[in-house]
Amino acid sequence: MKILIDARFFGTATGIGRYVSELVIELEKIDKENKYYILINHENENKYSPVNPNFEKVVVDISWYGLREQFEIPKILNKINPDLVHFPHFNIPFFCRYPFVVTIHDLILTRYPSVKATTLSPLKYFFKNILYRIIISRAVKKSKNIITVSEFTKNDIVKFFKVKESKIVVTYEGVSDTLIENKNNASNILEKLNIENKFLLYVGNAYPHKNLEFLSSAFNKYYDKDLKLVLVGREDYFYKRLKQYVSDNKFSNIIFAGYVKDEDLSYLYQKCEAYVFPSLCEGFGLPPLEAMQNGAVVLSSNYSCLPEILKDCAIYFDPKKEKDFIDKLQIALNDQDLRERLKISSKQLLGGYSWNKMVEETLRVYTQY
């Protein structure tokens, strides 16, 4: 069986990039029978070198979400003539005539369509949103199977697209070991960020559904001058906008850390009083699991898939009610018995999320055809 995986996200610092990278790496370990063609974009080609002789790297220069992929990807498929194609995102070329499975990680753009979530003008965003709805609707309809990463997203797909549940396969993601304990504790990251006392930590982007304006405002109403909020994420348009919001409202004790390298990030996880995740919508919720892996107590939104994924290993709050956040923050900081119980139960929870298991389940989807 010839299987092509559109792995153009391989090696990118995104959730889909992590998913695709782990998928390909684990498949190489367990599948010695099928022939794979791994589509890699040229800027990331050095990040992947096949070790399994049944895996072949196909290097292309085709950006994601562009018009070119609609025409160029089908040409590549015609040359390879695969029996099955796996697209790890909804952006399926309209002229793809080969059987395919698609991974839909979330329906955030369907649930929260907003001009605030883009740098485009309102008119351009309007037409882009129409195109998104056409493409994802077609992907859902034409796919052999839909793979998704939580029961929550599965239910969303059924609700919004009227798909039969039997067509959707849930494969939970894993927790990577790339963020490991900084054993020498020699990091100077606290000094660099001017952190002298206790701090809360958030790691991720600043897209509107991440709800960081709410977090900044609610944190500012929690009266503890010795507690800081550290926001880690590469500065972009959305973080710049959040910085302006914080400045306009004269919020204090909020630190924008920008990009932080892995060993320093692990150290921040270990030293924070709690990892805070105020998101309104997630497909799986990998960041709080990575925080747990590094020993952090997690204070999480109770929206979308998060209670499904984090189970009873987090302290939950309503991400639209500041008072509830403050009440739960006090519990997270002051209930030492609860903190210890959460750390113990988190270790048990993490054992249930494995990239190897996810890939085995994905391979069963491939080989049923």
Order of alpha helices (4+ residues) and beta strands (2+ residues): beta-alpha-beta-beta-alpha-beta-beta-alpha-alpha-beta-alpha-beta-alpha-beta-alpha-beta-alpha-beta-alpha-beta-alpha-beta-alpha-beta-alpha-alpha-alpha
